[in-house]
């Protein structure tokens, strides 16, 4: 098993539609403005946060969080804001946890597993992105779990990079893929909450 390069990512995007929409190069600027990088990097793919489905946990309506019996009232939808330069973002309050979803849809082959991790740009501002596996055979838009560890509100920009996915290819197919076992998050197209 080895980590896969940008050349491999480009091939898999074309041949297997593994990532759609796919940015074949690392994009750092859009419409003449700097953005948090997105797209294929040397050995990974910088996924983007979508502008639909972002929620923040709040104690205003929810009493507790139970992953076995998830109560959607524990989440609130913050307003989508626009910065002075036109960039759009959500404001994540200090010491709060949020859920978002990627722009990209992933279609993992049965011999490939991905690992989503945070970006250093956000980490240096206090944002923690949960490490999440993209299992062999899984398909869907990835739910991104993020925490603002800082003492100040943090801007989380949409349609810009939120984390990076590293891809690992095995020399053989797995015996049972995520799809084979009917994984509960298979085919998610938007924000999907915890389920058992």
Legacy VTK file of the C-alpha trace (Angstrom):
# vtk DataFile Version 3.0
C-alpha trace
ASCII
DATASET POLYDATA
POINTS 196 float
0.000 0.000 0.000
1.315 3.443 -0.873
0.212 7.058 -0.812
-0.873 8.241 -4.254
0.425 11.207 -6.274
-1.285 14.001 -8.189
-0.668 12.084 -11.434
-2.610 9.114 -10.056
-5.389 11.421 -8.808
-5.803 12.956 -12.271
-6.036 9.492 -13.859
-8.571 8.272 -11.290
-10.678 11.417 -11.719
-10.925 10.778 -15.464
-11.057 6.974 -15.563
-13.124 6.254 -12.410
-14.802 9.608 -11.649
-13.347 9.228 -8.150
-13.726 12.966 -7.394
-16.353 15.212 -8.986
-16.137 18.076 -9.602
-12.364 17.689 -9.811
-9.775 20.477 -9.742
-6.668 18.985 -11.462
-4.313 21.672 -10.129
-4.009 23.361 -6.751
-6.068 26.558 -6.984
-4.882 29.426 -4.767
-6.583 32.322 -6.489
-10.083 32.876 -7.840
-11.257 35.974 -9.698
-8.011 37.741 -8.807
-8.404 37.047 -5.047
-6.399 34.699 -2.829
-8.327 31.709 -1.490
-7.525 28.852 0.870
-6.098 26.305 -1.565
-8.270 23.636 -3.156
-7.662 20.867 -5.691
-4.934 18.341 -6.424
-1.698 18.813 -4.495
1.469 16.709 -4.714
0.117 13.764 -2.705
-3.471 14.565 -1.869
-6.580 16.515 -2.710
-7.682 19.696 -0.925
-11.458 19.328 -0.577
-13.778 22.340 -0.447
-16.520 23.200 2.034
-19.903 23.612 0.326
-22.265 26.476 1.010
-25.187 24.181 1.806
-25.877 22.212 4.948
-23.543 23.852 7.499
-24.770 23.472 11.088
-23.400 24.343 14.539
-24.168 22.509 17.770
-26.037 24.709 20.246
-27.570 24.193 23.677
-30.365 26.674 22.891
-32.794 23.948 21.778
-31.016 20.648 22.411
-30.515 19.099 25.848
-27.809 16.578 24.953
-26.187 14.889 21.984
-26.862 11.180 21.672
-25.234 9.602 18.590
-27.656 6.637 18.886
-30.735 8.893 18.858
-29.596 12.070 17.169
-31.798 15.102 17.798
-31.546 17.618 14.955
-32.778 20.390 17.261
-29.299 20.429 18.836
-28.050 22.065 15.621
-28.604 25.576 14.311
-27.969 26.967 10.851
-25.764 30.057 10.994
-26.190 32.789 8.377
-23.939 32.676 5.323
-21.976 35.937 5.394
-20.112 37.901 2.757
-16.687 39.438 3.423
-15.548 42.830 2.188
-13.815 41.168 -0.789
-16.905 39.131 -1.738
-15.735 35.838 -0.203
-18.514 33.950 1.569
-18.116 32.342 4.969
-19.793 30.991 8.075
-18.792 32.329 11.472
-18.000 29.524 13.933
-18.215 30.812 17.533
-15.361 30.149 19.980
-15.257 26.611 21.390
-18.061 25.414 19.113
-18.365 22.365 16.903
-19.871 22.339 13.433
-20.779 19.998 10.608
-20.453 20.787 6.930
-20.300 18.902 3.665
-17.858 18.956 0.773
-18.459 20.419 -2.653
-16.958 17.233 -4.081
-18.584 13.825 -4.378
-16.219 10.885 -3.892
-16.461 7.405 -5.405
-13.879 5.208 -3.727
-12.679 2.104 -5.618
-12.663 -1.117 -3.594
-8.851 -1.105 -3.366
-8.504 2.559 -2.297
-9.027 4.191 1.104
-8.753 7.901 1.800
-7.998 9.813 4.980
-9.327 13.367 5.377
-7.224 15.627 7.605
-7.064 19.342 8.387
-5.149 22.090 6.609
-2.371 23.964 8.376
-3.801 27.363 7.352
-6.921 26.663 9.393
-5.072 24.819 12.169
-2.916 27.919 12.745
-6.152 29.893 13.233
-7.569 27.417 15.775
-9.714 25.170 13.566
-9.552 21.421 14.087
-10.826 19.198 11.262
-11.642 15.680 12.416
-9.604 12.945 10.724
-12.179 10.936 8.753
-11.710 7.791 6.650
-13.168 7.447 3.170
-13.473 3.679 3.095
-13.030 1.443 0.057
-16.333 1.253 -1.818
-17.854 4.353 -0.161
-19.589 6.965 -2.338
-20.994 10.363 -1.458
-20.259 13.881 -0.348
-18.058 13.854 2.736
-19.414 15.294 5.975
-16.687 17.444 7.528
-16.606 17.781 11.321
-14.851 20.918 12.557
-14.141 22.518 15.924
-13.105 26.084 16.719
-10.578 25.686 19.531
-9.803 29.416 19.647
-11.225 32.037 22.016
-12.500 34.148 19.110
-15.092 33.557 16.371
-13.500 31.959 13.304
-14.403 32.484 9.640
-14.910 29.226 7.767
-14.885 30.021 4.045
-17.147 28.175 1.606
-16.059 26.910 -1.801
-12.477 27.056 -0.558
-10.214 24.362 0.892
-11.246 22.996 4.304
-9.027 19.905 4.528
-6.900 17.480 2.578
-7.547 13.877 1.623
-4.659 11.442 1.308
-5.320 8.365 -0.829
-3.875 4.902 -0.245
-4.113 2.126 -2.835
-3.768 -1.532 -1.927
-2.299 -4.153 -4.249
-5.503 -6.190 -3.824
-9.226 -5.547 -3.456
-10.741 -5.806 0.005
-12.964 -8.837 0.713
-15.866 -6.670 1.924
-16.165 -3.021 0.919
-18.216 -0.276 2.583
-20.779 -0.693 -0.181
-20.912 -4.495 0.227
-21.789 -4.240 3.902
-24.436 -1.563 3.273
-22.641 1.205 5.165
-25.055 3.660 6.784
-23.470 6.739 5.193
-23.342 5.268 1.672
-24.598 7.658 -1.009
-25.026 10.725 1.207
-25.613 13.795 -0.936
-25.783 16.418 1.798
-25.301 16.885 5.497
-26.005 13.543 7.196
-26.210 13.292 10.989
-24.935 10.520 13.278
-26.809 7.245 13.004
-26.433 3.746 14.374
LINES 1 197
196 0 1 2 3 4 5 6 7 8 9 10 11 12 13 14 15 16 17 18 19 20 21 22 23 24 25 26 27 28 29 30 31 32 33 34 35 36 37 38 39 40 41 42 43 44 45 46 47 48 49 50 51 52 53 54 55 56 57 58 59 60 61 62 63 64 65 66 67 68 69 70 71 72 73 74 75 76 77 78 79 80 81 82 83 84 85 86 87 88 89 90 91 92 93 94 95 96 97 98 99 100 101 102 103 104 105 106 107 108 109 110 111 112 113 114 115 116 117 118 119 120 121 122 123 124 125 126 127 128 129 130 131 132 133 134 135 136 137 138 139 140 141 142 143 144 145 146 147 148 149 150 151 152 153 154 155 156 157 158 159 160 161 162 163 164 165 166 167 168 169 170 171 172 173 174 175 176 177 178 179 180 181 182 183 184 185 186 187 188 189 190 191 192 193 194 195
